[in-house]
Each structure stands twice: as structure tokens, then as C-alpha cells.
Amino acid sequence: MPREKPQNKGVRRAKRESVVPRKAGRDRASAEQIPSALATEIDRLREQLSRSEARIEALEKSAHEDALTGLLNRRGFERAFAQTVAYLKRYGGSAALLYLDLDRFKPVNDKYGHAVGDVVLQEMARLLLGSVRASDLVARLGGDELALVLWNLDAAQMTAKMRALEALVESASFEVQGAKLDVGVSIGGVMLSASDTLASALQRADAAMYARKKERRG
């Protein structure tokens, strides 16, 4: 039998060398792709988290904000009022609760419809927000009932502020179809204490508001 010729060692070495670099090259390419893919996934998750946080913020805002006027709604006002009383209890200071009820508002709704009444409420919200400080609270509790919490004033200053707001609304121009609407507001106010609850404070302010409404009618 003819003897098998030994394979050329140079050829075998060349084959091994030609295989190893290709495998190492693939490993390096994969290693480079992993960080890139990871960075892409992180960016995607960050964007998803940002969208989720925006949706949560919008939901929280809608839960505490009146859709028509942009003021606090009753739920939002209840939470803010509780924070106000907690601050008074811990740090002291002074704050007043004002309760507002529109005068002659029902005839506007009856004559012109609720769409016009909504415009009046929006204008009222604009007037009130423009007349208080950023630290004060303005809320629509329901219908044409509005409430404010004003910080750092005494009883005399509270009374002066209530009268100024009543005069502001009386002088405001509420017009529809060229006719001026006869709309006013009666305001009752009470100084808050650290022992107040929203129910007790609103009851006192509501009684003060009705006394003021009767006085204005007289």
C-alpha cells in the first residue's frame, strides 16, 4: 500500500489562522451590538415612562380641577383646605375662607341658556384669579358656588377684600348679544383656626354669605 503523504503543516496552520480571526471578529461585532441594542431599549423605556408620567399628571389634574373654569373643584379644594389647616396648626399664621354666591345668575341661565351661564362662570373665574395672590386658593364648589382661601390677612382686611371683590363683579362687563347681564356676587367670610374642618368653616362662611345677601337686597 502506498504510504499516505503527510499533510503540509503550513497548510494546516494557515487554515487554523484563517478560522480564528473570523470567529473573533464575529464576537467583537456582537459585543459592539449589545451596548447599542441596550441603549436603544433604555431610550424606549424612558420615553414610555415619560408618557406614562404625563398621563398620570393629566389624570391627577383632572381629578382636582374644574373642567369648565380651570379652578380647583370640590375634591381639590378639600385637599388644599386640609393642607391649609395643617399649616396653621403647625406654624401659625392667619387665613380666611370666603364663600361666594352669584346674584341674579338663575335668570341669566333661564333667559339665555346654560352656554351663556358657563361663559359668565368662566369670566368670574378669570376675575377672581386676577385678584388674588398665587398662594391663595380659588375653587368652584358646584353650580355658581365659589370659595377662596386668602393667606396672611386679619378680619378687617378680609372684609375690605370681600367688598372689593363684590364691587369688581358689579362693575364687570358681562354681555351677550349686545345686552349687559345683570350679575353680582354676595360674599361671606370667616377667619380660619387650626381646629376648623372644611364642613365647619363652610357652614360659618355660608351663614355669613346669606346675611350679606340679605343686606345687599335690603
TINUGU-592700 format. One record per residue: chain; residue in three letters; x, y, z of N, C-alpha, C, O, CB in turn; residue number from 1. Coordinates in steps of 0.1 Angstrom, whole numbers. Glycine has a CB too. Layout:
ATOM,A,ALA,X,Y,Z,X,Y,Z,X,Y,Z,X,Y,Z,X,Y,Z,NUM $
...
END
This chain:
ATOM,A,MET,9,-12,0,0,0,0,9,12,0,19,13,7,-10,0,12,1 $
ATOM,A,PRO,5,22,-8,13,34,-8,12,41,5,1,42,10,9,43,-20,2 $
ATOM,A,ARG,22,47,10,22,54,22,15,68,20,17,75,10,36,57,28,3 $
ATOM,A,GLU,7,70,30,-1,83,30,8,95,32,16,95,41,-13,84,40,4 $
ATOM,A,LYS,7,104,23,16,116,24,12,124,35,0,128,37,16,123,10,5 $
ATOM,A,PRO,21,128,43,18,137,54,12,151,49,17,156,39,30,140,63,6 $
ATOM,A,GLN,2,156,56,-3,169,52,7,180,54,15,179,64,-16,172,59,7 $
ATOM,A,ASN,6,190,46,15,201,47,12,209,60,1,214,61,15,210,35,8 $
ATOM,A,LYS,22,209,70,19,217,82,16,231,80,9,237,87,31,215,91,9 $
ATOM,A,GLY,22,237,70,20,251,67,5,253,63,-1,264,67,29,256,56,10 $
ATOM,A,VAL,0,243,56,-14,245,51,-23,244,63,-33,252,65,-18,234,41,11 $
ATOM,A,ARG,-21,234,73,-29,232,84,-29,245,93,-39,249,98,-25,220,93,12 $
ATOM,A,ARG,-17,251,95,-15,263,103,-23,274,97,-29,282,104,0,266,104,13 $
ATOM,A,ALA,-22,275,83,-29,286,77,-44,285,78,-51,295,80,-26,286,62,14 $
ATOM,A,LYS,-49,272,78,-63,270,80,-68,275,94,-78,281,95,-67,256,78,15 $
ATOM,A,ARG,-60,271,104,-63,275,118,-63,290,119,-72,296,125,-54,268,128,16 $
ATOM,A,GLU,-53,296,113,-52,310,115,-64,318,107,-68,328,111,-39,315,109,17 $
ATOM,A,SER,-68,311,96,-79,318,89,-92,317,96,-101,325,94,-80,312,75,18 $
ATOM,A,VAL,-94,307,104,-107,305,111,-107,313,124,-118,320,126,-108,290,115,19 $
ATOM,A,VAL,-97,314,131,-97,321,144,-100,336,143,-108,341,150,-84,319,151,20 $
ATOM,A,PRO,-94,343,133,-97,357,132,-112,360,129,-118,369,134,-88,364,122,21 $
ATOM,A,ARG,-118,351,120,-132,353,116,-141,352,129,-150,360,130,-136,343,106,22 $
ATOM,A,LYS,-138,342,137,-146,340,149,-145,351,159,-154,356,165,-143,326,156,23 $
ATOM,A,ALA,-133,356,161,-130,367,170,-137,380,165,-142,388,172,-115,369,171,24 $
ATOM,A,GLY,-137,381,151,-144,393,145,-159,393,148,-164,403,151,-141,393,131,25 $
ATOM,A,ARG,-165,381,147,-179,380,150,-182,383,164,-192,390,167,-184,366,146,26 $
ATOM,A,ASP,-173,378,173,-175,381,188,-174,396,191,-182,401,198,-165,373,196,27 $
ATOM,A,ARG,-164,402,184,-163,417,186,-175,424,181,-180,434,187,-150,422,180,28 $
ATOM,A,ALA,-180,420,170,-192,427,164,-204,425,173,-212,434,175,-195,421,150,29 $
ATOM,A,SER,-206,413,179,-217,411,188,-216,419,200,-225,424,205,-218,396,191,30 $
ATOM,A,ALA,-203,420,205,-201,428,217,-204,443,215,-209,449,224,-187,426,222,31 $
ATOM,A,GLU,-201,447,203,-204,461,200,-219,463,198,-224,474,201,-197,465,187,32 $
ATOM,A,GLN,-226,453,193,-241,455,191,-249,454,204,-259,461,205,-246,443,182,33 $
ATOM,A,ILE,-244,447,214,-251,446,227,-253,460,233,-264,463,237,-244,437,236,34 $
ATOM,A,PRO,-243,468,235,-245,481,241,-254,490,233,-262,497,239,-231,488,243,35 $
ATOM,A,SER,-253,489,220,-261,497,211,-276,493,213,-285,501,214,-257,495,197,36 $
ATOM,A,ALA,-279,480,213,-292,475,215,-298,479,228,-309,482,230,-293,460,213,37 $
ATOM,A,LEU,-289,478,239,-293,481,252,-296,496,253,-306,500,260,-282,478,262,38 $
ATOM,A,ALA,-288,504,247,-291,519,248,-304,522,241,-312,531,245,-279,526,241,39 $
ATOM,A,THR,-307,515,230,-320,517,223,-331,513,231,-342,520,232,-320,509,210,40 $
ATOM,A,GLU,-330,502,238,-341,497,247,-343,507,259,-354,510,263,-338,483,252,41 $
ATOM,A,ILE,-332,512,265,-333,522,276,-340,534,271,-348,540,278,-319,525,281,42 $
ATOM,A,ASP,-337,539,259,-343,551,254,-358,549,252,-366,557,255,-337,555,241,43 $
ATOM,A,ARG,-361,537,247,-376,533,245,-383,533,258,-394,538,259,-377,520,238,44 $
ATOM,A,LEU,-377,527,269,-383,526,282,-385,540,288,-395,543,295,-375,517,291,45 $
ATOM,A,ARG,-375,549,286,-375,562,292,-387,570,285,-394,577,292,-362,570,289,46 $
ATOM,A,GLU,-388,568,272,-399,575,265,-413,570,270,-422,578,272,-398,573,250,47 $
ATOM,A,GLN,-414,557,272,-426,551,277,-429,556,291,-441,559,294,-425,536,277,48 $
ATOM,A,LEU,-419,557,299,-421,562,313,-425,576,313,-434,580,321,-408,560,321,49 $
ATOM,A,SER,-419,584,304,-423,599,303,-438,600,299,-445,609,304,-414,606,293,50 $
ATOM,A,ARG,-442,592,289,-456,593,285,-465,588,296,-476,594,298,-458,584,273,51 $
ATOM,A,SER,-461,578,304,-470,573,315,-471,584,326,-482,586,331,-464,560,321,52 $
ATOM,A,GLU,-460,590,329,-460,601,339,-468,613,335,-475,619,343,-445,606,342,53 $
ATOM,A,ALA,-468,616,322,-476,627,317,-491,623,318,-500,632,321,-473,630,302,54 $
ATOM,A,ARG,-495,611,315,-509,606,316,-513,607,331,-524,611,334,-510,592,310,55 $
ATOM,A,ILE,-505,602,340,-508,603,354,-510,617,359,-520,620,366,-497,596,362,56 $
ATOM,A,GLU,-501,626,355,-502,640,358,-515,646,353,-522,653,360,-490,648,353,57 $
ATOM,A,ALA,-519,643,341,-531,648,335,-544,642,342,-553,650,345,-532,644,320,58 $
ATOM,A,LEU,-543,630,346,-554,624,354,-555,630,368,-567,633,372,-552,609,355,59 $
ATOM,A,GLU,-544,632,374,-545,638,388,-550,653,387,-557,657,395,-531,639,394,60 $
ATOM,A,LYS,-546,660,376,-551,673,374,-566,674,372,-573,682,377,-543,680,362,61 $
ATOM,A,SER,-570,665,363,-585,664,360,-593,660,372,-605,664,373,-588,655,349,62 $
ATOM,A,ALA,-587,653,381,-594,648,393,-596,659,403,-605,659,412,-587,637,400,63 $
ATOM,A,HIS,-588,670,403,-589,681,412,-591,694,406,-591,705,413,-576,681,420,64 $
ATOM,A,GLU,-594,695,393,-597,707,386,-610,707,380,-615,698,373,-586,709,376,65 $
ATOM,A,ASP,-617,719,381,-630,721,375,-628,722,359,-621,731,355,-637,733,380,66 $
ATOM,A,ALA,-635,714,352,-633,713,337,-637,726,331,-631,730,321,-640,702,331,67 $
ATOM,A,LEU,-647,733,336,-653,745,329,-644,757,332,-641,765,322,-667,748,334,68 $
ATOM,A,THR,-640,759,344,-633,772,348,-618,770,350,-611,781,350,-639,777,361,69 $
ATOM,A,GLY,-613,758,352,-599,756,355,-596,759,369,-584,758,373,-591,766,346,70 $
ATOM,A,LEU,-606,762,377,-603,764,392,-603,750,398,-606,740,392,-615,773,398,71 $
ATOM,A,LEU,-599,750,411,-600,738,419,-615,733,419,-623,742,420,-594,739,433,72 $
ATOM,A,ASN,-617,720,418,-631,715,421,-632,712,436,-623,715,443,-634,703,412,73 $
ATOM,A,ARG,-643,707,440,-646,705,454,-635,695,460,-630,697,471,-660,699,456,74 $
ATOM,A,ARG,-632,684,452,-622,675,457,-609,681,459,-602,679,469,-621,663,448,75 $
ATOM,A,GLY,-605,689,449,-592,696,450,-591,706,461,-581,708,468,-588,702,437,76 $
ATOM,A,PHE,-603,713,463,-603,723,474,-603,716,488,-597,721,497,-616,731,473,77 $
ATOM,A,GLU,-610,705,489,-609,698,502,-595,694,506,-591,695,517,-618,685,501,78 $
ATOM,A,ARG,-587,689,496,-573,685,499,-565,698,502,-557,697,512,-567,678,486,79 $
ATOM,A,ALA,-567,708,494,-559,720,497,-563,727,510,-554,732,517,-561,730,486,80 $
ATOM,A,PHE,-576,726,514,-580,732,526,-574,724,538,-570,730,548,-596,731,527,81 $
ATOM,A,ALA,-574,711,537,-568,703,548,-553,706,549,-548,707,561,-569,688,544,82 $
ATOM,A,GLN,-546,709,538,-532,713,539,-531,727,546,-521,730,553,-526,714,525,83 $
ATOM,A,THR,-540,736,543,-540,749,549,-542,748,564,-534,754,572,-552,758,543,84 $
ATOM,A,VAL,-551,740,569,-554,739,583,-542,732,590,-538,736,601,-566,731,586,85 $
ATOM,A,ALA,-536,722,583,-524,716,589,-512,726,590,-505,725,600,-519,704,580,86 $
ATOM,A,TYR,-511,735,581,-500,745,582,-503,755,593,-494,758,601,-499,753,568,87 $
ATOM,A,LEU,-516,759,595,-519,768,606,-517,761,619,-512,768,629,-534,772,605,88 $
ATOM,A,LYS,-520,748,620,-518,741,633,-503,740,636,-499,741,648,-524,727,632,89 $
ATOM,A,ARG,-495,738,626,-480,736,629,-472,749,630,-464,750,638,-475,727,618,90 $
ATOM,A,TYR,-475,758,621,-467,770,620,-474,783,625,-468,794,626,-462,772,606,91 $
ATOM,A,GLY,-487,783,626,-494,795,630,-497,803,617,-498,798,606,-486,803,639,92 $
ATOM,A,GLY,-499,816,619,-503,825,607,-518,827,607,-525,824,617,-498,818,594,93 $
ATOM,A,SER,-522,833,596,-536,837,595,-541,834,581,-534,835,571,-539,851,599,94 $
ATOM,A,ALA,-554,830,580,-560,827,567,-575,829,568,-581,827,579,-557,813,562,95 $
ATOM,A,ALA,-581,832,557,-596,835,558,-602,826,546,-597,824,536,-599,850,556,96 $
ATOM,A,LEU,-615,822,549,-623,815,539,-634,824,535,-642,829,543,-628,801,545,97 $
ATOM,A,LEU,-635,826,522,-645,834,516,-655,825,508,-650,817,500,-640,845,507,98 $
ATOM,A,TYR,-668,827,510,-677,819,503,-686,828,494,-691,838,499,-687,811,513,99 $
ATOM,A,LEU,-686,825,481,-692,834,471,-704,827,465,-704,815,461,-682,838,460,100 $
ATOM,A,ASP,-715,835,463,-727,830,456,-731,841,446,-733,852,450,-738,826,466,101 $
ATOM,A,LEU,-733,837,433,-737,847,423,-751,852,425,-760,844,429,-735,842,409,102 $
ATOM,A,ASP,-753,865,424,-766,871,425,-772,872,410,-765,876,401,-766,885,432,103 $
ATOM,A,ARG,-785,869,409,-792,871,397,-786,862,386,-787,866,374,-792,886,393,104 $
ATOM,A,PHE,-781,851,389,-775,842,379,-785,833,373,-784,830,361,-764,834,386,105 $
ATOM,A,LYS,-795,828,381,-805,819,375,-813,826,364,-815,819,354,-815,815,386,106 $
ATOM,A,PRO,-817,838,365,-824,844,353,-815,845,340,-821,844,329,-828,859,357,107 $
ATOM,A,VAL,-802,846,342,-794,845,330,-795,831,323,-796,831,311,-779,848,334,108 $
ATOM,A,ASN,-794,821,331,-795,807,326,-809,805,320,-810,799,309,-792,797,337,109 $
ATOM,A,ASP,-819,810,327,-833,808,322,-835,815,308,-842,810,300,-843,813,332,110 $
ATOM,A,LYS,-830,827,307,-832,836,295,-823,832,284,-828,832,272,-831,850,299,111 $
ATOM,A,TYR,-810,830,287,-801,829,276,-795,814,274,-789,811,264,-789,838,278,112 $
ATOM,A,GLY,-798,806,284,-793,792,283,-780,790,291,-773,799,295,-791,788,268,113 $
ATOM,A,HIS,-777,777,293,-766,774,301,-753,777,295,-743,779,302,-766,759,305,114 $
ATOM,A,ALA,-752,777,282,-740,781,275,-735,795,279,-723,797,281,-741,780,259,115 $
ATOM,A,VAL,-745,804,279,-741,818,283,-738,818,298,-729,825,302,-753,827,280,116 $
ATOM,A,GLY,-745,810,306,-742,809,320,-728,804,322,-721,809,332,-752,800,327,117 $
ATOM,A,ASP,-723,795,314,-710,789,315,-700,800,312,-689,801,319,-708,778,306,118 $
ATOM,A,VAL,-703,809,303,-693,820,299,-692,829,311,-681,834,314,-698,828,287,119 $
ATOM,A,VAL,-703,832,318,-703,841,330,-694,834,341,-686,841,347,-717,843,335,120 $
ATOM,A,LEU,-696,821,343,-687,815,353,-673,815,349,-664,817,358,-692,800,354,121 $
ATOM,A,GLN,-669,814,337,-655,814,332,-650,828,334,-638,830,338,-654,811,317,122 $
ATOM,A,GLU,-658,839,332,-654,852,334,-652,855,349,-643,862,353,-664,862,328,123 $
ATOM,A,MET,-661,850,357,-659,851,372,-646,845,376,-639,850,384,-671,844,379,124 $
ATOM,A,ALA,-643,833,371,-630,826,375,-618,835,371,-609,836,378,-629,813,368,125 $
ATOM,A,ARG,-619,841,359,-608,850,354,-606,862,364,-595,866,367,-610,854,340,126 $
ATOM,A,LEU,-618,868,367,-617,880,376,-611,876,390,-603,883,395,-631,885,378,127 $
ATOM,A,LEU,-615,865,395,-610,861,409,-596,857,408,-588,862,417,-618,849,414,128 $
ATOM,A,LEU,-591,850,398,-577,846,397,-568,858,396,-557,858,400,-575,836,386,129 $
ATOM,A,GLY,-574,868,389,-566,881,387,-566,890,399,-559,900,399,-571,888,375,130 $
ATOM,A,SER,-574,886,409,-575,895,421,-569,889,434,-570,895,444,-589,898,423,131 $
ATOM,A,VAL,-563,877,433,-557,871,444,-542,868,442,-538,869,430,-565,858,448,132 $
ATOM,A,ARG,-535,864,452,-521,860,451,-520,846,446,-529,838,448,-513,863,464,133 $
ATOM,A,ALA,-508,842,442,-505,828,437,-507,818,448,-510,807,446,-492,827,431,134 $
ATOM,A,SER,-504,823,461,-505,814,472,-520,811,477,-522,802,485,-497,819,484,135 $
ATOM,A,ASP,-529,820,472,-543,818,476,-550,807,468,-545,803,458,-550,832,474,136 $
ATOM,A,LEU,-561,803,473,-569,792,467,-582,798,461,-588,806,468,-571,781,477,137 $
ATOM,A,VAL,-585,793,449,-598,797,443,-604,784,438,-598,776,431,-596,807,432,138 $
ATOM,A,ALA,-617,782,442,-624,769,438,-638,772,434,-645,781,438,-623,759,449,139 $
ATOM,A,ARG,-643,763,425,-657,762,422,-662,749,429,-659,738,425,-660,762,406,140 $
ATOM,A,LEU,-671,751,439,-676,740,446,-687,733,439,-690,721,442,-680,745,460,141 $
ATOM,A,GLY,-694,740,430,-705,734,423,-715,745,419,-717,755,426,-712,724,431,142 $
ATOM,A,GLY,-721,744,407,-730,754,402,-724,768,402,-713,769,396,-742,754,411,143 $
ATOM,A,ASP,-730,777,409,-724,791,409,-718,794,423,-717,805,427,-735,801,406,144 $
ATOM,A,GLU,-714,783,430,-708,785,443,-693,784,442,-688,775,437,-714,774,453,145 $
ATOM,A,LEU,-687,795,447,-672,796,446,-667,798,460,-674,803,469,-668,807,437,146 $
ATOM,A,ALA,-654,795,462,-648,797,475,-633,801,473,-627,797,464,-648,784,484,147 $
ATOM,A,LEU,-628,809,483,-614,813,483,-608,811,496,-615,812,507,-613,828,478,148 $
ATOM,A,VAL,-596,808,497,-588,809,509,-577,819,507,-569,818,498,-582,794,513,149 $
ATOM,A,LEU,-577,829,515,-567,840,514,-558,840,526,-562,838,537,-575,854,513,150 $
ATOM,A,TRP,-545,841,523,-535,840,534,-530,854,539,-531,864,532,-523,833,528,151 $
ATOM,A,ASN,-526,854,552,-519,865,558,-527,878,557,-523,888,552,-506,867,551,152 $
ATOM,A,LEU,-539,878,563,-547,890,565,-555,888,578,-557,877,583,-556,892,553,153 $
ATOM,A,ASP,-559,900,583,-568,900,595,-582,902,591,-586,902,579,-563,911,605,154 $
ATOM,A,ALA,-591,902,601,-605,903,599,-609,916,591,-618,915,582,-613,903,612,155 $
ATOM,A,ALA,-603,927,594,-606,939,588,-602,939,573,-609,943,564,-599,951,595,156 $
ATOM,A,GLN,-590,933,570,-585,932,557,-594,922,549,-596,924,537,-571,927,556,157 $
ATOM,A,MET,-599,911,556,-608,902,549,-621,909,545,-625,907,533,-611,890,559,158 $
ATOM,A,THR,-626,917,553,-639,924,550,-636,934,538,-644,935,529,-644,932,562,159 $
ATOM,A,ALA,-625,941,539,-622,950,528,-620,943,514,-625,947,504,-609,958,531,160 $
ATOM,A,LYS,-614,931,515,-612,923,503,-626,918,497,-628,918,485,-603,911,505,161 $
ATOM,A,MET,-635,914,506,-648,909,502,-655,920,495,-661,918,484,-656,904,513,162 $
ATOM,A,ARG,-655,932,500,-662,943,494,-656,947,481,-663,951,471,-662,956,504,163 $
ATOM,A,ALA,-643,947,480,-636,950,468,-640,940,457,-642,944,445,-621,950,470,164 $
ATOM,A,LEU,-641,927,460,-645,917,450,-659,919,446,-662,917,434,-643,903,456,165 $
ATOM,A,GLU,-668,922,455,-682,925,451,-683,936,442,-690,936,432,-690,927,464,166 $
ATOM,A,ALA,-675,947,444,-675,959,436,-670,955,422,-674,960,412,-668,970,442,167 $
ATOM,A,LEU,-659,947,422,-653,943,409,-663,935,400,-664,938,388,-641,934,412,168 $
ATOM,A,VAL,-670,926,406,-680,919,398,-691,928,393,-696,926,382,-686,907,406,169 $
ATOM,A,GLU,-696,937,402,-707,946,398,-703,954,386,-711,958,378,-711,954,410,170 $
ATOM,A,SER,-690,958,386,-686,967,375,-681,960,363,-678,966,352,-674,976,380,171 $
ATOM,A,ALA,-680,947,364,-675,939,352,-686,939,341,-698,940,343,-672,924,356,172 $
ATOM,A,SER,-681,937,329,-690,938,317,-693,924,313,-685,917,306,-683,946,306,173 $
ATOM,A,PHE,-705,919,317,-710,906,312,-720,909,302,-731,913,305,-716,897,324,174 $
ATOM,A,GLU,-716,906,289,-725,910,278,-728,898,269,-720,889,268,-719,921,270,175 $
ATOM,A,VAL,-740,897,264,-744,887,254,-754,894,244,-763,901,248,-750,875,261,176 $
ATOM,A,GLN,-751,892,232,-760,897,221,-762,912,223,-773,918,220,-773,890,221,177 $
ATOM,A,GLY,-751,919,227,-752,934,229,-759,938,242,-759,950,244,-758,940,218,178 $
ATOM,A,ALA,-764,929,250,-771,933,262,-762,930,274,-756,919,275,-784,925,263,179 $
ATOM,A,LYS,-761,939,283,-753,937,296,-761,929,305,-773,932,308,-750,951,302,180 $
ATOM,A,LEU,-755,918,310,-761,909,320,-760,915,334,-750,920,338,-755,895,320,181 $
ATOM,A,ASP,-771,915,341,-771,920,355,-767,909,365,-776,902,370,-786,926,358,182 $
ATOM,A,VAL,-754,908,367,-749,897,375,-741,904,387,-733,913,384,-740,887,367,183 $
ATOM,A,GLY,-743,899,399,-735,903,410,-730,891,418,-732,880,414,-743,913,419,184 $
ATOM,A,VAL,-724,894,430,-720,884,439,-721,888,453,-718,900,456,-705,880,435,185 $
ATOM,A,SER,-725,879,462,-725,882,476,-715,873,483,-714,861,479,-739,879,482,186 $
ATOM,A,ILE,-707,878,492,-696,871,498,-697,871,513,-699,882,519,-682,877,493,187 $
ATOM,A,GLY,-695,859,519,-694,858,533,-680,853,537,-675,844,529,-705,849,539,188 $
ATOM,A,GLY,-674,857,547,-661,853,551,-659,850,565,-666,856,574,-651,863,546,189 $
ATOM,A,VAL,-650,841,569,-646,838,583,-631,836,583,-625,832,574,-654,825,588,190 $
ATOM,A,MET,-626,840,595,-612,837,598,-610,823,602,-619,818,609,-606,847,609,191 $
ATOM,A,LEU,-600,816,597,-598,802,600,-590,800,612,-582,808,616,-592,795,588,192 $
ATOM,A,SER,-593,788,619,-585,784,630,-579,770,628,-584,763,619,-593,785,643,193 $
ATOM,A,ALA,-569,767,636,-563,753,634,-573,742,637,-570,730,634,-551,752,643,194 $
ATOM,A,SER,-584,745,644,-593,734,647,-604,733,637,-613,725,639,-599,737,661,195 $
ATOM,A,ASP,-604,741,627,-615,741,617,-614,728,608,-604,723,605,-614,753,608,196 $
ATOM,A,THR,-626,724,604,-628,714,593,-634,722,582,-639,733,583,-636,701,598,197 $
ATOM,A,LEU,-634,716,570,-640,723,558,-655,724,561,-660,735,558,-637,715,545,198 $
ATOM,A,ALA,-661,714,566,-675,715,568,-679,726,578,-688,734,576,-681,701,574,199 $
ATOM,A,SER,-672,727,589,-675,737,599,-672,751,594,-680,760,596,-667,735,612,200 $
ATOM,A,ALA,-661,753,587,-657,766,581,-667,770,571,-671,782,570,-643,766,576,201 $
ATOM,A,LEU,-671,761,562,-681,764,551,-694,768,557,-701,777,552,-682,752,541,202 $
ATOM,A,GLN,-698,761,568,-711,764,574,-711,778,579,-721,785,578,-714,754,586,203 $
ATOM,A,ARG,-700,782,586,-700,796,591,-699,806,580,-706,817,580,-687,797,600,204 $
ATOM,A,ALA,-691,803,569,-690,812,558,-703,813,550,-706,824,545,-678,808,549,205 $
ATOM,A,ASP,-710,802,549,-723,802,542,-733,810,549,-740,818,543,-728,787,541,206 $
ATOM,A,ALA,-733,809,562,-742,818,570,-739,833,569,-748,841,568,-742,814,585,207 $
ATOM,A,ALA,-726,836,569,-722,850,567,-726,854,553,-729,866,551,-707,851,569,208 $
ATOM,A,MET,-725,846,543,-728,849,529,-743,852,528,-747,862,521,-724,838,519,209 $
ATOM,A,TYR,-752,844,534,-766,847,533,-770,860,541,-779,867,536,-774,835,539,210 $
ATOM,A,ALA,-763,862,551,-765,875,558,-762,887,550,-768,897,549,-758,876,572,211 $
ATOM,A,ARG,-751,885,542,-746,896,533,-756,897,521,-759,908,517,-732,893,528,212 $
ATOM,A,LYS,-761,886,516,-770,887,505,-783,894,509,-788,902,502,-774,872,500,213 $
ATOM,A,LYS,-788,891,521,-800,898,527,-797,913,528,-806,921,525,-804,892,540,214 $
ATOM,A,GLU,-785,916,533,-781,930,535,-781,937,521,-786,949,520,-768,931,542,215 $
ATOM,A,ARG,-776,931,511,-775,937,498,-789,939,492,-791,949,485,-766,929,489,216 $
ATOM,A,ARG,-797,930,494,-811,931,489,-818,942,496,-827,949,490,-819,918,490,217 $
ATOM,A,GLY,-815,944,509,-822,955,516,-818,969,512,-822,979,517,-820,953,531,218 $
END
